[in-house]
Amino acid sequence: MPKEVLLLYSSQARYRVPRQILFWLTVACTLALVALTVTVIALSPRCLSWWQASPVYQVYPRSFRDSDGDGVGDLKGIQEKLDYFQYLNIKSVWISPFYRSPMRDFGYDVEDFMAIDPLFGTMQDFEELLAEMHNKGLKLIMDFIPNHTSDRHHWFNLSRTRDEHYKDYYVWTDCNATALPNNWVSVFGNSSWTYDDVRGQCYLHQFLKEQPDLNFRNPHVRQEIIDIIRFWLGKGVDGFRMDAVKHLFEAAHLRDEPQVDPHQPPESINSEWHLHHDYTTSQLGLHDLLREWRAEMDIYSREPGRYRFMVTESYDYHEVDKTMMYYGTPQVKESDFPFNFYLLDLPHNTSGFWVHRLVDLWMANMPEGQWPNWVVGNHDKPRIASSAGRNYARVVNMLLLTLPGTPTTYYGEEIGMENINVTQSQIQDPAGKYNASASRDPQRSPMQWSGDKNAGFNDQTNITWLPVHPDFKTINVEVQREDETSLLAQYRFLSTLRQSALPLHRGWFCYIHTDANIFSYIRELDGLDRAFLIVLNFGKESAVTDLSSIIELPEQLRVLMSTDRTKDGKGLQKSRIVTAAQEGLVIEYSTHTRFHFNHKKQCHVSEKACYLGAMDILYRC
């Protein structure tokens, strides 16, 4: 159509008016969509980060998988098993130390913070492992040991010869071989001081004498550690587990610590439990140092989608208030969370009251809005299946994966591995060589992958650095993957459910019933009619739980999963919930009535969110 004809007709009202209507309608729709988008963004709660969305799985590299047949696990061995983490729906993997080390404390005595120990492989092996993990959507958390080095570290060798730059890198003081500076005691026992013939002074070591403590009052030491953090973050590491942080500073005055028993002869003090550690732990300056490290990690977290995670390790025992300080303040952040070790005490008392006490110890003291976490096993503590029993391991894993926050699983806990028996001649652990009853070797045995030679840990030779547990023919990954009723199948189901079910990974947590056997709680989310009732029997006998007084629960309930898988899918009444000893139930129900509305003091949530079903979105409420 010629231009002149178009202009002729376009000027007519019957064409001009509809065109203007369409134009302004388009503008209005665009503005409405922009306004809706801005509103959704403004009202949307913060997305969960990767360290919140998945359990953290601890790999003890010596024991996970041996790829070269020398009897010790290595980095290539871990890479061979990356699909296993995906099978478990685990996205975060914490690997214990693999730095160059004399191995006096199996890697916690670092000779070179920027090198891989040949026992575990090469830097190229590490880079390939990290790249492959990232390709598979996995995150790597490294163990970082800032409190001390190996006595073979070049810093220490230069410090003991009084090199001008390095002379104050460690904590030195005048003494002689017989008159020690004070009564301070090492974590491993006996004095924290060792006399050095070369320097003619004593140096401090809060662990082994081969692990001299760094002096963090020296600005050069602080910069060295920051440089190491930058080195690994530059490699692409996703986070750090900061080891033994409460020991980073000690009182400069070096006074004797007060005795727990004032009447104990001073010369008999040889255990950390004999002293109150007023001058060797949680000293002034500790949290300033952690904030420095957090600030460095935040710089690297600016890269989109590459948040760098920091968790701190500190056994503070009954002083839970000290542990909570590692969260930081509303103004200044420190760790994303400190490790919660209180559930390690579960085997000490098999009762619902005890479990409630340990859980509430954390939840009641955690600063508002912070994210909890739970640890039930690690390389320092006996395995749950040994300390409490294999059936107990099932109910503990159900607790671990249905509590709010981030669960941490020590390798093998998902299949119910037990401690091994280690003879005096087989002891490898330095703590065990000092005191056989304190050996940590029993919980560090090779991972049980299959019923083949050496449990599939080393399929090339007959060497393993510690004995394989004799039950490996029946307790292993291969067997349990084929068994829908296995502990592994239960763990995988709950791990997947935790990620997919909104009430479990970011909903309200409410105590609902506790007695001598039962610990029970609800997980619910505002606006979502799907909720979960968790009933866990930690006692030694069966129990009948009557929840008829809980008006927010419907009369009829359905078992989504039981630790006794024959009960899956069965219906039950809230007035009569029967559980066998050490049985756990995940019960799913539908309701529009929220428990937390009327029971504020029984409920916790880290960051409140509501669900809008019409748009299938979460919003702040």
N, C-alpha and C positions, 0 to 999 in steps of 0.2 A: 504494500500500500504506500503510495507517495506521501512525502512529508506534509505536503499541503493539505491532503485529505485528513491525515491524523490530527493536525492542528485544528482543522475545521470542526471535527467531531469531539475532540478532547475538551474543547471550550464549552461544550453544551453541558447544562446542569445535570442531566441524567447520567453523564459519565464522570463529571467532576466530583459530585457529591459522594458516590460510592468509593471513588479513589481516595478521597480525604478520610472517609470513615475507616477504610482498610488501613490507611497510614497511621491514624491515631490509635486504632485498635492494636496494631503491631507495636507501637510505642508503649501502650499501656501494658500489654502482655509482657514485653521485655522488662519494663520496670517492675512488674509484679514478680517475675521470675528472679530478678536481681534481689528484690526485697526478701523473697522467700529463701533464696540461697544465703543471704547475709544472716537472716534470722536463724536458719538451721545451723550455720557455722557458729553463731554467737551462743546458741543454746546447747550445742553439742558438748558433752563431757570430753575431757582429755582422753585421747586414745591410749590404750594400754601399750606400754613399751614391750620389746621382745623379752626382757627379763621378767616381766610379769605374766606373759601369756603362756609360758611353758614351764614345766619343772626344770630345775637345774640338775644335771647328771654329773656326778663326780667320777672321773677316771683316775685311778692310781696307775700311772703308766708302766711301772715295773710289772704289774700283774694283769694287764688288760689283754694284750695280744702280742705274742712274740713272732715277728716276721722273718727273722734270720737264724733262728735255731740256737741262740746262745743262752737260752733259758730266762732271759729278761725281756719284758715287754718293751715296745719302742714306738716311735711316731708312725712308722709305716704300718705297724700293726693296728694302730688306732684308725688310720685311714682306710684300712681294709674293712673296718666294721662300721663305717659311717651310715650305711643303710639301716643298721640296727637301731640307731637313734631315731631315724625317720619312722621305722616300724613302731616304736614306742611313742611316737608323736612328741618327741623331745626336740627342742630347738636350741637349748643352751647347754654347752658342755664345758665343765670346769676340769682342767687337766692339772694335776699336781706337778711339782717342779721337775723340769727337765734341763735346767741350766748345767753348765760345766761344774762338776763338783767332785771332791774326793770321796763322797758318799759316806761320810761318817755319820750323817743323819739322813741318808737317802735323798739328797737334793736340797734339803733345808740348810745346808752349809755350802754357800755358793762361792765358787772360785772365780767365775767370770759371768757377770749378769748379762752379757751380750753374746754369749756363745752357747751352743747346744752340746750337752755331754755326748761324747761318741757312743756311749752305751745306748743312747736313745736315737741316734742318727746324726744328721747334719743340718745346717741351716737351710739347705735346699729342701731336705725332707720336711722341715717345719713349714717352709713357704708353700710347698705343694699341698701339705695337709690343710693349711689355712685356706688356700685358694679353693680346694675341693669342698671344704666345709661351707664356704660362702656360696659356692655353686649350688649346693644342696639346701641352702637356706638355713644353715646352722651357724651358731655364734660360738666363738672360742673365748673362754675366760681363763686367764693365766694365773697361776699362783705367783705372788710377789712377796719376797722375804726381805723387808727393809730393816729389820731390827739389828741384824748381824751379818757377817760374811763368814767365809771359811778362813781359818788361820793361814791358808795357802794363797789367799787373795793378795795381789801385788800391793794393794793399799796397806795391808797389815805388815807385809815384809818391809815396806818403806817406813811405816810408822814405828816399828820396833827398832829401826836403825836411826831414828830421830831425823829423818829427812825433813827439811824446813817446811815443805808444803804439807806433808802427810803426818807430821808428828802428833797432831791432835785429832786425827780421824777416828780414834778409838778412845775409850775411857780408861786413862792410865792414872795411877796414883802411887806415891811412895810406899814401900813396904819391903819386907824381906821374905824369904822362903818359909819362915816360921811364924812371923807376926803379921797376920793378914789385916787389911784395913778395917773391917767390921764383920758383923755376923751374917751378912747377906748370903742366902742359899739359892743355888741353881734349881730350876725346874726339874732337872734330872737328879738332884740330890747333891749334898756336900757344898762346899763353899763356891760362891760366884766369882771368886778371885783366883787367878793363877799367876805365879811369879814367872817373869820372862828373863832369862839369863842375859840375853843380848841387850835389852834396854835397861835392865836393872830395876824394873818397876813391876807392879801387878796390873793386869788388865781385867776388865769386867766381862763376864760372860754369863748371861742369865739362862743359858742352855748348856750345851757341852763346852768344855774348855777349848775345843777346836772351832767354836763359834763365837769369836769376840764381838762384843756389842759396839756398834757405831756410835759416834758422838754427834748427836743432832743439834748440839749447841754450836757446832762449827758450820758456818754458812757454806763452806766448800762441800761438806758432806751433803747438805740439803740440795745443793745444785747438782751434785753427782747423781743423786737419786732421781731428781727431776729429769736429768738427761737420759737416764735409763728408761723411765716411763715414756718419754718422747720417742725413744728408739723403738720400743715395741708397739706403741700406738701408730707410729709411722709405718710399721710392718703391716698394720691392719688388724691388730688384736682388738677384740670387742670389749674387753673388760679385765679387771684385776680382782682377785681375792687377796686382800692385804693381811698378811700373816702376823699374828702375835702383836697387834698394835699397842696393847696396853703397856708393853715393855719398852716402848721407844725412848722414853725419857726416864731418868732416875734423879733423885735429889742430889744437888751439887755438894751438899754438906757431908754426905756419906756417913750419917749417923747410924748406929745400930737400930735395927727394926725391933719393935716391941714383941716380946714372946707371947704366944697364945697361952702358955702355962708359965706364969711368972716364977714358979718354983722349980722349973726344969733346969738342971745344970747347964749353963751356957755351952760347955764343951760337948754336950750331947746333941746339940741342934744340928741336924743334917738333912732335914726335909723342908720343903717349902711350906708344909702344913704346920710347922712348928712356929711360924712367924706371921704377924700381921704385916702385909706388904704396903705399909704407908709411904715408903720412900722409893720403891722400885717399880710400881705400876701406877698408871693413870695420873701422871704428874702434869703440872702446869706446862703448857706449851704443846701438849699432845694434840689437842683439837685444832690448834692453829696450823700445825703441820699437815694434818689430814685435809684441812681446807685448802692449803696450797696445792696438794695433789689433785683434789677435786677440781680446782680452777684450771689446772693443766688439762685434765680430761675433758672439761667442758669446752675448751678451745677446739679439740678434735671432734666433739659432738656436734659442732656446727654444720658439719657435712651432712646433707639431707639423708635421712634414713640410716645414719651411722652413730647412733647414741652409744657412748662409752660408759660402761657400767662399773660401779665400784661397790664391793661388799667388804666389810671388816670382820676380822675374827678376834674375839676377845672372850675368854671364859671368865665371867665376872661372878658366877655362882649366885649367892643370895643378894648380891648388890646389883639388882636389875636396873636401878636408876642410872648406874654408870654405863650399862650397855645401851640404854635408850639415848644417851648423849651422842652416840655415833650417827644418829639420824641428822644431827645438826639442829638448826633453829629455823623458824619461819623465814628469817632474813638470809641466813647463810647455810647452804647445804653441805653435808659431808658425804657419808656413804648412802647409797640408795636404800640399803638396809644393813644392819649388823646381823651376823648369823645368830639364830635363835637356837641355843643348845639345850633348852630346858626339857624338851621331849626325849632327850637322851636318858632321862631319869625314869622313863615309863616302866621299865622292868622292875624297879624297886618296889612297886606296889600295884598289884593288879586289881584295881577297883575304879569304878566310875568317878568317885569323888576325887581320886588322885589325878586322873586324866583332866578333869574339869579344873583342878587347881593349877596344873601345869599350863594348860591353854590360857586360862584367865590371867596367869602371872604376866603373860606377854600382852594380851589384849587390853587389860586394864591399865597397864603402864605405858603402852605405846602412845607417842604423841598423836594428837588428832590429825587425821588426814594422811598419815603415813601408811606404808604398805608392809604387812607382816610377812614372815617367812618361817619355815619349819624344817628342822633337821632331826632325823631319827637314827642316823648312822654316819660314820666317817672313818678315816684311816687311823684315828686315835682311840676309838671306842669299840667294844665288843659288838658283834652283829646281833640284831634283834632276835633272829631265829634261834640263836644260841642262848642269849641271856633270858629270853622269855618263852621261847617255843615257836615251832613252825606255824601253828595255827594263829598264834598271836601276831605273827608277821602279816597275815592276811588282814586282820582288823586294823593293824597299825597303818598299813598302806592305804586302806580305805579312809582312815582318819586324815592321813597326810594329804591325800588328793581331793578331799572335799572341804577342808578348812579354807578360809579366805587367805589369799597371799600366794607366795611362791614356795612350793615344796622342793626339797633338795634330796636327791636319791644317791646313795653311795653304790658304786657298781656292785652288781650281784644281789642287791636287796630286792630287786624286782622278781627274782626267781627263788628267793629264800635261801641263799647261800648261808652256811654256818661257819663258825670258827674252826680252824684246824688245830690239832694237837701238835705242838712243837716241842721236841726234846731239847735238853740242854745243849747238845752238840749242834742242833739245827738252828739255834737262835741267831738271827741276823740283826735285830733291832738294837741299837745302842742302849736304849732304856732297859731292854731285857737283859743285856749283858751286865748291867749294873745291878738289876733286880729282876730275876726271872719272872716273878709274878706281875711285873709291870710291862712285860713284852707286848708289843702291838703287832707282832707277826701273825697271831692267829686270825686276825680279821683282814689280812693282806694277801691271802692265798690267791693263786691264779684263777682268773675268771673261767667259769665252767660253760663252755660253748656247746660241747657235744659229749657223747659217750666214747669218742675216739681217744687215741693216745693223748695223754696229758690234758684231757678234757677239751681238746681243740685249741688250747692255749699255745702250745708249741707242737706242731705236727711234723717237725723235721728231725729232731733229736730227742733223746730221753732226759734232757736237762730242764729243770725248773728251779728258779732261785729259792722258792719255798715249795714244800710238798703240795700237791693237789689234794683237795678233800676226797676221802675215799667214797663219798656218795655221788661222785660226778656222773656215774652211769645213769642214774635216775633223776638227779637234780641238775639239769642243764637247759640251755636255751632251746636246743634242737628238739628235745623231747617235749618241752612245755609249749612250744609253738604249735604242736600238733594236738594239744589237749585243751579244749575249750573251757575246762574247769580248773586249769592250772593257775598258780599265782601270777605267772607272766600274763596270761590272758586277762585276768582281773585287773592287773596294773595297766595294761594297754587300753582296756575298755574305759577305766576311770580317767586315764590321762586324756583320752579323746573326748570323753564326756565333759571333763573340766573345761576344755577349750571351747566346745560347741554350745554348752549350756550357760546362758548369760547369768543366771542366779549363782552359779558355782564360781565363776571367775571374776565377777565384780558386783555381786548382789549383797544384800544384808546377811549378816551372820547373827543368829539369835539362839541363846541357850534356851532349851525348852524343858529338859528333865534330866536330873542326875540322882543316882542312888548308889548303893554299894556295888552294883554290877554295871549299871547303864550310864553312859554319857550320850546325850541326844541333843541335836540342834537342828535348826531350820535354815535353809538358804532360799531367799526370795528376792524378787526385784519388783519395784513398783511398776504397775502397768502391764505386767506379764502374768498371765494366769497360770503359768507353769512354775511349780515350786518343788523343793526337795526337803524331805525329812530324813535325817540321818540318825539311825539308832545303832549304837555300838555297845556290845557286851564285853567289857574288859574283865569280868569276874571269872570265877572258877566253877560256876554253876549256871544252869538255865534260868531265865527270868521272864516274867510276864509284865509288860509295861502298859499301864492304863493311862491314856492321854485323853480320856473323855472330857476332862475339864478344860481342855484347850479348844475353845469355841471356834477359833480360826481354822482348825483342821476339819476337813469333811469326814463324815462317818466312815466312808469306804475308802480304802487306800490300796495302792498296788505296788508290789515289790519290783523295782526296776532291776536291782542286782542284790544278791546276797553273797556272802563269802562261801555259803553253801549253795552252789549254783542250781541245785534241784528246786530251790524256792523262787527262782527268777520268774517274774510274771504273775505270781500268785497274788490273789486279793486277800486283804485282811481288814479287820475293824480297828479303829483307833483305840477302842477300849480294851483290846487284847492283842498286843503285839508280842509274840513269843520269839525269843532268841535263845539259842544254845550258848554255852560258855564260849567266849572268844569268837562269836559270830557278829558280823556287821551287816546292816541293811541300808541300801539306798532306796528310799521310797519316793516315788513321784506322785504328785497329786495336782489337781486343778482347783483354783480358788480365786475369787476376786476380793477376798478379805485378807488384809495384811496383818501379820502378827506384830510387827515392830511398832505399829501405830500406838498400841496400848501397852507396850512393854519396852519403853525406851532404855531402861537401865539394864536390860538383858541383851541388848543388841548393839552391834558395831558395823560400821561401814567405812571404808577408807575414803571413797569419793562417791557421794550420792548421785545416782542417775535413775532416770525413769524411762520406760519403754513406751513408744507410741506405735501401737499395732497397725494403725491405718497407713503409716508410711514406713513401717519396719525400721525405725531408727531409735537411737537413744538420745535423750535430751536432759539438760540440767533441770533439777526440780527442787 
